[in-house]
């Protein structure tokens, strides 16, 4: 049950952050934002979180909630996890809605990295006489929206590479068998991470070997991520399971689809979009892929691929986080997590730092980011 009274700014902002988390799998490409409106006695007047793109933002949802409760928000404080927007997009500026409502104070965790906002919302509210405070729970809120910050600041999504492996680092047997190294709890948890992502990416090798669906099935979601295939020679079968609904499919290739006109037509007939982004040696330009996905509004990219594509992504420095599920098994000879190298010295090793470890059922979940 949601609290009705908040004793301090921190408790109110924590509740706003909890509301923002409810926008996972709903608000993309918009950030996940929560808002709580409180009177001078700490009484909850209204609350809400960002809805689907084109629908109401968190601040408007909180104002609507207050109106439905019959509460007067004039002179109240709004706790919002991201600076209220100041531009006309698919919805009007939220800062104007808070000004019109007569708010006395706005406490924001982060300013908005969107160049269309970038402090303008806070400045406009200050000019209207609203007291502004910035920075409460800033790190936690940024973590929730790290994909949005990445896209706004780098022009590309935050890239998370997921691996399910044995204790000796094997992701499959030499014959390619990999179902299932980890147990059901880890697989469901993996779908929760898919749900966070605007797109799930794999390579043609995984499509051929495993015929995955790459959708979100084991947890509830409103949005299905875009399914992306790196397929240099355009070999994706027209009957591949990932081409089936729900969700959209994007195939990046290196060759001109005209050279395989009939097959390209069959893939397009299944609803796939084909895009040629050729790099050196007849391969897809992975850096160009990241920038293209950023332009498409993808905040977080979730990768579930084989050792070759994993190795290429790591070698090119395109991975922001490793998500590793380690099963209490030893497989001996088999396929590794990522194929790159060989290295000539330990100094050449890719350096990472652990940020989290947690048991998920009988498996161990590890998360690491570049050092």
Secondary structure as the mmCIF struct_conf table of DSSP 4:
data_model
#
loop_
_struct_conf.conf_type_id
_struct_conf.id
_struct_conf.beg_label_comp_id
_struct_conf.beg_label_asym_id
_struct_conf.beg_label_seq_id
_struct_conf.end_label_comp_id
_struct_conf.end_label_asym_id
_struct_conf.end_label_seq_id
BEND BEND1 UNK A 4 UNK A 4
STRN STRN1 UNK A 5 UNK A 5
BEND BEND2 UNK A 7 UNK A 8
HELX_RH_AL_P HELX_RH_AL_P1 UNK A 9 UNK A 21
TURN_TY1_P TURN_TY1_P1 UNK A 22 UNK A 26
BEND BEND3 UNK A 27 UNK A 27
TURN_TY1_P TURN_TY1_P2 UNK A 28 UNK A 29
BEND BEND4 UNK A 30 UNK A 30
STRN STRN2 UNK A 34 UNK A 38
TURN_TY1_P TURN_TY1_P3 UNK A 40 UNK A 41
STRN STRN3 UNK A 43 UNK A 43
STRN STRN4 UNK A 44 UNK A 49
BEND BEND5 UNK A 52 UNK A 52
TURN_TY1_P TURN_TY1_P4 UNK A 53 UNK A 54
BEND BEND6 UNK A 55 UNK A 55
HELX_RH_AL_P HELX_RH_AL_P2 UNK A 58 UNK A 69
TURN_TY1_P TURN_TY1_P5 UNK A 70 UNK A 70
TURN_TY1_P TURN_TY1_P6 UNK A 74 UNK A 75
STRN STRN5 UNK A 77 UNK A 82
HELX_LH_PP_P HELX_LH_PP_P1 UNK A 83 UNK A 85
BEND BEND7 UNK A 87 UNK A 87
BEND BEND8 UNK A 89 UNK A 91
HELX_RH_AL_P HELX_RH_AL_P3 UNK A 94 UNK A 101
TURN_TY1_P TURN_TY1_P7 UNK A 102 UNK A 102
BEND BEND9 UNK A 104 UNK A 104
STRN STRN6 UNK A 105 UNK A 110
TURN_TY1_P TURN_TY1_P8 UNK A 115 UNK A 119
HELX_RH_AL_P HELX_RH_AL_P4 UNK A 120 UNK A 127
TURN_TY1_P TURN_TY1_P9 UNK A 128 UNK A 129
STRN STRN7 UNK A 131 UNK A 134
TURN_TY1_P TURN_TY1_P10 UNK A 136 UNK A 137
HELX_RH_AL_P HELX_RH_AL_P5 UNK A 138 UNK A 144
TURN_TY1_P TURN_TY1_P11 UNK A 145 UNK A 145
HELX_RH_AL_P HELX_RH_AL_P6 UNK A 146 UNK A 154
BEND BEND10 UNK A 155 UNK A 156
STRN STRN8 UNK A 158 UNK A 166
TURN_TY1_P TURN_TY1_P12 UNK A 167 UNK A 168
STRN STRN9 UNK A 170 UNK A 173
TURN_TY1_P TURN_TY1_P13 UNK A 174 UNK A 175
TURN_TY1_P TURN_TY1_P14 UNK A 179 UNK A 180
BEND BEND11 UNK A 181 UNK A 182
HELX_RH_AL_P HELX_RH_AL_P7 UNK A 184 UNK A 196
BEND BEND12 UNK A 198 UNK A 198
STRN STRN10 UNK A 199 UNK A 203
HELX_RH_AL_P HELX_RH_AL_P8 UNK A 204 UNK A 210
BEND BEND13 UNK A 215 UNK A 215
BEND BEND14 UNK A 218 UNK A 219
BEND BEND15 UNK A 222 UNK A 223
HELX_LH_PP_P HELX_LH_PP_P2 UNK A 224 UNK A 225
STRN STRN11 UNK A 226 UNK A 230
TURN_TY1_P TURN_TY1_P15 UNK A 232 UNK A 233
TURN_TY1_P TURN_TY1_P16 UNK A 238 UNK A 239
HELX_RH_3T_P HELX_RH_3T_P1 UNK A 241 UNK A 243
BEND BEND16 UNK A 244 UNK A 247
STRN STRN12 UNK A 249 UNK A 253
BEND BEND17 UNK A 254 UNK A 255
HELX_RH_3T_P HELX_RH_3T_P2 UNK A 257 UNK A 260
HELX_RH_AL_P HELX_RH_AL_P9 UNK A 261 UNK A 269
TURN_TY1_P TURN_TY1_P17 UNK A 270 UNK A 271
STRN STRN13 UNK A 272 UNK A 276
STRN STRN14 UNK A 278 UNK A 278
HELX_RH_3T_P HELX_RH_3T_P3 UNK A 280 UNK A 282
STRN STRN15 UNK A 284 UNK A 284
HELX_RH_AL_P HELX_RH_AL_P10 UNK A 286 UNK A 295
TURN_TY1_P TURN_TY1_P18 UNK A 296 UNK A 297
STRN STRN16 UNK A 300 UNK A 303
HELX_RH_AL_P HELX_RH_AL_P11 UNK A 307 UNK A 315
TURN_TY1_P TURN_TY1_P19 UNK A 316 UNK A 317
BEND BEND18 UNK A 320 UNK A 320
STRN STRN17 UNK A 321 UNK A 327
BEND BEND19 UNK A 328 UNK A 328
BEND BEND20 UNK A 333 UNK A 333
STRN STRN18 UNK A 334 UNK A 336
BEND BEND21 UNK A 337 UNK A 337
BEND BEND22 UNK A 344 UNK A 345
HELX_RH_3T_P HELX_RH_3T_P4 UNK A 346 UNK A 348
BEND BEND23 UNK A 349 UNK A 349
HELX_LH_PP_P HELX_LH_PP_P3 UNK A 350 UNK A 351
STRN STRN19 UNK A 352 UNK A 360
TURN_TY1_P TURN_TY1_P20 UNK A 361 UNK A 362
STRN STRN20 UNK A 363 UNK A 370
#
